[in-house]
Amino acid sequence: MITIAELRAKHGKMSQKELAEKIGTSQTTISSWEKDISVISAPHLKRLCVFFNVSADDLLGIDLTDKKFCS
């Protein structure tokens, strides 16, 4: 799993405000996502994935080889 904060850091130490402007949300929303206070909506998840060129699985921490939730 890669976090939004890690992606921002790898992207030239981008601020929450700069990212918010790029994907059409607020700095407060970015902060809430990073602190696990709120859940990312599907449209914003898609924007994050496209902007950072990562998969939703990477952002959500989904490991398709982990079958513990399938039983």
N, CA, C and O atoms as a GROMACS GRO file, in nm:
protein
  284
    1MET      N    1   0.085  -0.118   0.000
    1MET     CA    2   0.000   0.000   0.000
    1MET      C    3   0.089   0.124   0.000
    1MET      O    4   0.191   0.130   0.068
    2ILE      N    5   0.047   0.219  -0.077
    2ILE     CA    6   0.115   0.349  -0.079
    2ILE      C    7   0.015   0.455  -0.034
    2ILE      O    8  -0.101   0.452  -0.074
    3THR      N    9   0.060   0.546   0.049
    3THR     CA   10  -0.032   0.647   0.101
    3THR      C   11  -0.031   0.772   0.013
    3THR      O   12   0.060   0.796  -0.066
    4ILE      N   13  -0.135   0.850   0.029
    4ILE     CA   14  -0.145   0.976  -0.044
    4ILE      C   15  -0.030   1.067  -0.004
    4ILE      O   16   0.029   1.135  -0.089
    5ALA      N   17   0.003   1.069   0.123
    5ALA     CA   18   0.114   1.153   0.170
    5ALA      C   19   0.245   1.111   0.104
    5ALA      O   20   0.326   1.197   0.067
    6GLU      N   21   0.268   0.980   0.090
    6GLU     CA   22   0.389   0.932   0.024
    6GLU      C   23   0.390   0.973  -0.123
    6GLU      O   24   0.494   1.012  -0.176
    7LEU      N   25   0.275   0.964  -0.188
    7LEU     CA   26   0.267   1.004  -0.329
    7LEU      C   27   0.293   1.153  -0.344
    7LEU      O   28   0.361   1.195  -0.438
    8ARG      N   29   0.239   1.232  -0.252
    8ARG     CA   30   0.263   1.377  -0.258
    8ARG      C   31   0.411   1.406  -0.241
    8ARG      O   32   0.466   1.491  -0.311
    9ALA      N   33   0.476   1.336  -0.148
    9ALA     CA   34   0.620   1.357  -0.123
    9ALA      C   35   0.702   1.322  -0.246
    9ALA      O   36   0.797   1.392  -0.281
   10LYS      N   37   0.666   1.211  -0.311
   10LYS     CA   38   0.738   1.170  -0.432
   10LYS      C   39   0.711   1.262  -0.550
   10LYS      O   40   0.786   1.263  -0.648
   11HIS      N   41   0.606   1.340  -0.540
   11HIS     CA   42   0.566   1.430  -0.648
   11HIS      C   43   0.614   1.572  -0.617
   11HIS      O   44   0.537   1.668  -0.629
   12GLY      N   45   0.739   1.584  -0.579
   12GLY     CA   46   0.797   1.716  -0.554
   12GLY      C   47   0.750   1.782  -0.427
   12GLY      O   48   0.736   1.904  -0.421
   13LYS      N   49   0.725   1.700  -0.324
   13LYS     CA   50   0.679   1.752  -0.194
   13LYS      C   51   0.553   1.837  -0.210
   13LYS      O   52   0.541   1.943  -0.149
   14MET      N   53   0.461   1.790  -0.293
   14MET     CA   54   0.336   1.859  -0.319
   14MET      C   55   0.256   1.877  -0.190
   14MET      O   56   0.246   1.784  -0.109
   15SER      N   57   0.200   1.993  -0.171
   15SER     CA   58   0.119   2.018  -0.052
   15SER      C   59  -0.021   1.959  -0.069
   15SER      O   60  -0.064   1.928  -0.181
   16GLN      N   61  -0.090   1.944   0.041
   16GLN     CA   62  -0.229   1.898   0.035
   16GLN      C   63  -0.313   1.995  -0.047
   16GLN      O   64  -0.400   1.954  -0.124
   17LYS      N   65  -0.288   2.122  -0.030
   17LYS     CA   66  -0.364   2.224  -0.103
   17LYS      C   67  -0.340   2.212  -0.254
   17LYS      O   68  -0.434   2.222  -0.333
   18GLU      N   69  -0.215   2.192  -0.295
   18GLU     CA   70  -0.184   2.177  -0.438
   18GLU      C   71  -0.254   2.055  -0.496
   18GLU      O   72  -0.311   2.061  -0.605
   19LEU      N   73  -0.249   1.943  -0.424
   19LEU     CA   74  -0.316   1.823  -0.471
   19LEU      C   75  -0.467   1.846  -0.480
   19LEU      O   76  -0.530   1.807  -0.579
   20ALA      N   77  -0.522   1.908  -0.381
   20ALA     CA   78  -0.666   1.936  -0.380
   20ALA      C   79  -0.707   2.016  -0.504
   20ALA      O   80  -0.809   1.986  -0.567
   21GLU      N   81  -0.628   2.116  -0.538
   21GLU     CA   82  -0.658   2.196  -0.656
   21GLU      C   83  -0.649   2.113  -0.784
   21GLU      O   84  -0.727   2.133  -0.877
   22LYS      N   85  -0.555   2.020  -0.790
   22LYS     CA   86  -0.536   1.938  -0.909
   22LYS      C   87  -0.651   1.840  -0.932
   22LYS      O   88  -0.688   1.813  -1.046
   23ILE      N   89  -0.708   1.787  -0.822
   23ILE     CA   90  -0.813   1.686  -0.839
   23ILE      C   91  -0.953   1.737  -0.807
   23ILE      O   92  -1.049   1.660  -0.809
   24GLY      N   93  -0.966   1.864  -0.776
   24GLY     CA   94  -1.098   1.924  -0.757
   24GLY      C   95  -1.164   1.895  -0.623
   24GLY      O   96  -1.281   1.858  -0.617
   25THR      N   97  -1.087   1.912  -0.517
   25THR     CA   98  -1.143   1.897  -0.383
   25THR      C   99  -1.077   1.999  -0.291
   25THR      O  100  -1.009   2.090  -0.339
   26SER      N  101  -1.096   1.986  -0.162
   26SER     CA  102  -1.038   2.082  -0.068
   26SER      C  103  -0.919   2.023   0.007
   26SER      O  104  -0.903   1.901   0.014
   27GLN      N  105  -0.837   2.109   0.062
   27GLN     CA  106  -0.723   2.067   0.143
   27GLN      C  107  -0.773   1.989   0.264
   27GLN      O  108  -0.710   1.891   0.305
   28THR      N  109  -0.884   2.032   0.321
   28THR     CA  110  -0.943   1.963   0.437
   28THR      C  111  -0.979   1.819   0.403
   28THR      O  112  -0.960   1.729   0.484
   29THR      N  113  -1.032   1.798   0.283
   29THR     CA  114  -1.068   1.663   0.239
   29THR      C  115  -0.944   1.576   0.225
   29THR      O  116  -0.944   1.461   0.269
   30ILE      N  117  -0.838   1.629   0.164
   30ILE     CA  118  -0.713   1.554   0.151
   30ILE      C  119  -0.662   1.516   0.289
   30ILE      O  120  -0.621   1.401   0.311
   31SER      N  121  -0.663   1.609   0.381
   31SER     CA  122  -0.618   1.583   0.518
   31SER      C  123  -0.702   1.473   0.583
   31SER      O  124  -0.647   1.386   0.651
   32SER      N  125  -0.832   1.477   0.563
   32SER     CA  126  -0.921   1.375   0.620
   32SER      C  127  -0.891   1.237   0.565
   32SER      O  128  -0.895   1.138   0.638
   33TRP      N  129  -0.862   1.229   0.436
   33TRP     CA  130  -0.825   1.100   0.376
   33TRP      C  131  -0.695   1.049   0.436
   33TRP      O  132  -0.685   0.931   0.471
   34GLU      N  133  -0.597   1.137   0.448
   34GLU     CA  134  -0.466   1.096   0.498
   34GLU      C  135  -0.472   1.052   0.644
   34GLU      O  136  -0.392   0.969   0.687
   35LYS      N  137  -0.565   1.106   0.720
   35LYS     CA  138  -0.580   1.070   0.862
   35LYS      C  139  -0.684   0.960   0.882
   35LYS      O  140  -0.716   0.925   0.996
   36ASP      N  141  -0.737   0.904   0.773
   36ASP     CA  142  -0.841   0.801   0.779
   36ASP      C  143  -0.965   0.847   0.855
   36ASP      O  144  -1.030   0.768   0.924
   37ILE      N  145  -0.997   0.974   0.840
   37ILE     CA  146  -1.118   1.029   0.902
   37ILE      C  147  -1.237   1.012   0.809
   37ILE      O  148  -1.349   0.991   0.855
   38SER      N  149  -1.212   1.021   0.680
   38SER     CA  150  -1.320   1.003   0.582
   38SER      C  151  -1.273   0.910   0.471
   38SER      O  152  -1.154   0.884   0.454
   39VAL      N  153  -1.370   0.860   0.396
   39VAL     CA  154  -1.346   0.764   0.289
   39VAL      C  155  -1.341   0.837   0.156
   39VAL      O  156  -1.418   0.930   0.132
   40ILE      N  157  -1.251   0.795   0.070
   40ILE     CA  158  -1.238   0.855  -0.063
   40ILE      C  159  -1.354   0.808  -0.150
   40ILE      O  160  -1.381   0.688  -0.159
   41SER      N  161  -1.421   0.902  -0.214
   41SER     CA  162  -1.529   0.866  -0.306
   41SER      C  163  -1.470   0.805  -0.433
   41SER      O  164  -1.353   0.827  -0.465
   42ALA      N  165  -1.550   0.728  -0.502
   42ALA     CA  166  -1.504   0.663  -0.626
   42ALA      C  167  -1.451   0.764  -0.728
   42ALA      O  168  -1.344   0.742  -0.786
   43PRO      N  169  -1.523   0.875  -0.753
   43PRO     CA  170  -1.469   0.971  -0.852
   43PRO      C  171  -1.334   1.030  -0.810
   43PRO      O  172  -1.246   1.050  -0.894
   44HIS      N  173  -1.317   1.059  -0.681
   44HIS     CA  174  -1.190   1.113  -0.635
   44HIS      C  175  -1.080   1.007  -0.637
   44HIS      O  176  -0.965   1.038  -0.666
   45LEU      N  177  -1.116   0.884  -0.606
   45LEU     CA  178  -1.019   0.775  -0.615
   45LEU      C  179  -0.966   0.763  -0.757
   45LEU      O  180  -0.846   0.749  -0.779
   46LYS      N  181  -1.056   0.770  -0.853
   46LYS     CA  182  -1.016   0.763  -0.994
   46LYS      C  183  -0.924   0.879  -1.029
   46LYS      O  184  -0.823   0.860  -1.097
   47ARG      N  185  -0.957   1.000  -0.984
   47ARG     CA  186  -0.872   1.116  -1.013
   47ARG      C  187  -0.733   1.100  -0.952
   47ARG      O  188  -0.633   1.133  -1.016
   48LEU      N  189  -0.728   1.050  -0.829
   48LEU     CA  190  -0.598   1.027  -0.764
   48LEU      C  191  -0.515   0.926  -0.842
   48LEU      O  192  -0.396   0.946  -0.864
   49CYS      N  193  -0.579   0.817  -0.883
   49CYS     CA  194  -0.508   0.712  -0.957
   49CYS      C  195  -0.452   0.766  -1.088
   49CYS      O  196  -0.337   0.739  -1.123
   50VAL      N  197  -0.533   0.839  -1.160
   50VAL     CA  198  -0.488   0.895  -1.288
   50VAL      C  199  -0.378   0.998  -1.264
   50VAL      O  200  -0.276   0.997  -1.334
   51PHE      N  201  -0.396   1.086  -1.168
   51PHE     CA  202  -0.299   1.191  -1.143
   51PHE      C  203  -0.163   1.133  -1.104
   51PHE      O  204  -0.060   1.177  -1.155
   52PHE      N  205  -0.163   1.035  -1.014
   52PHE     CA  206  -0.038   0.978  -0.965
   52PHE      C  207   0.007   0.855  -1.044
   52PHE      O  208   0.114   0.800  -1.017
   53ASN      N  209  -0.073   0.812  -1.140
   53ASN     CA  210  -0.041   0.695  -1.222
   53ASN      C  211  -0.018   0.570  -1.135
   53ASN      O  212   0.083   0.501  -1.149
   54VAL      N  213  -0.113   0.544  -1.046
   54VAL     CA  214  -0.110   0.426  -0.960
   54VAL      C  215  -0.246   0.357  -0.970
   54VAL      O  216  -0.344   0.416  -1.014
   55SER      N  217  -0.250   0.231  -0.927
   55SER     CA  218  -0.376   0.158  -0.930
   55SER      C  219  -0.457   0.186  -0.802
   55SER      O  220  -0.402   0.225  -0.699
   56ALA      N  221  -0.586   0.164  -0.812
   56ALA     CA  222  -0.672   0.176  -0.694
   56ALA      C  223  -0.632   0.072  -0.591
   56ALA      O  224  -0.637   0.099  -0.471
   57ASP      N  225  -0.592  -0.046  -0.636
   57ASP     CA  226  -0.545  -0.150  -0.544
   57ASP      C  227  -0.429  -0.098  -0.459
   57ASP      O  228  -0.426  -0.120  -0.338
   58ASP      N  229  -0.336  -0.030  -0.522
   58ASP     CA  230  -0.221   0.026  -0.449
   58ASP      C  231  -0.266   0.127  -0.344
   58ASP      O  232  -0.219   0.124  -0.230
   59LEU      N  233  -0.356   0.217  -0.382
   59LEU     CA  234  -0.402   0.320  -0.289
   59LEU      C  235  -0.488   0.262  -0.176
   59LEU      O  236  -0.482   0.311  -0.063
   60LEU      N  237  -0.566   0.160  -0.207
   60LEU     CA  238  -0.655   0.102  -0.107
   60LEU      C  239  -0.590  -0.010  -0.026
   60LEU      O  240  -0.650  -0.060   0.069
   61GLY      N  241  -0.470  -0.047  -0.064
   61GLY     CA  242  -0.400  -0.152   0.008
   61GLY      C  243  -0.456  -0.291  -0.017
   61GLY      O  244  -0.454  -0.376   0.071
   62ILE      N  245  -0.506  -0.313  -0.138
   62ILE     CA  246  -0.566  -0.442  -0.173
   62ILE      C  247  -0.457  -0.535  -0.224
   62ILE      O  248  -0.383  -0.502  -0.317
   63ASP      N  249  -0.449  -0.651  -0.162
   63ASP     CA  250  -0.355  -0.755  -0.203
   63ASP      C  251  -0.438  -0.873  -0.252
   63ASP      O  252  -0.498  -0.944  -0.172
   64LEU      N  253  -0.440  -0.893  -0.380
   64LEU     CA  254  -0.524  -0.998  -0.439
   64LEU      C  255  -0.477  -1.139  -0.403
   64LEU      O  256  -0.550  -1.236  -0.425
   65THR      N  257  -0.356  -1.150  -0.350
   65THR     CA  258  -0.309  -1.282  -0.308
   65THR      C  259  -0.351  -1.316  -0.166
   65THR      O  260  -0.336  -1.430  -0.122
   66ASP      N  261  -0.403  -1.218  -0.093
   66ASP     CA  262  -0.446  -1.238   0.045
   66ASP      C  263  -0.590  -1.288   0.044
   66ASP      O  264  -0.683  -1.211   0.018
   67LYS      N  265  -0.610  -1.414   0.072
   67LYS     CA  266  -0.742  -1.476   0.062
   67LYS      C  267  -0.814  -1.483   0.198
   67LYS      O  268  -0.919  -1.548   0.207
   68LYS      N  269  -0.763  -1.418   0.302
   68LYS     CA  270  -0.824  -1.432   0.434
   68LYS      C  271  -0.966  -1.375   0.441
   68LYS      O  272  -1.043  -1.414   0.528
   69PHE      N  273  -1.002  -1.285   0.353
   69PHE     CA  274  -1.136  -1.228   0.354
   69PHE      C  275  -1.232  -1.304   0.264
   69PHE      O  276  -1.350  -1.270   0.257
   70CYS      N  277  -1.186  -1.405   0.197
   70CYS     CA  278  -1.268  -1.478   0.102
   70CYS      C  279  -1.338  -1.599   0.164
   70CYS      O  280  -1.423  -1.659   0.100
   71SER      N  281  -1.304  -1.636   0.284
   71SER     CA  282  -1.366  -1.756   0.342
   71SER      C  283  -1.478  -1.723   0.436
   71SER      O  284  -1.539  -1.813   0.493
   0.00000   0.00000   0.00000
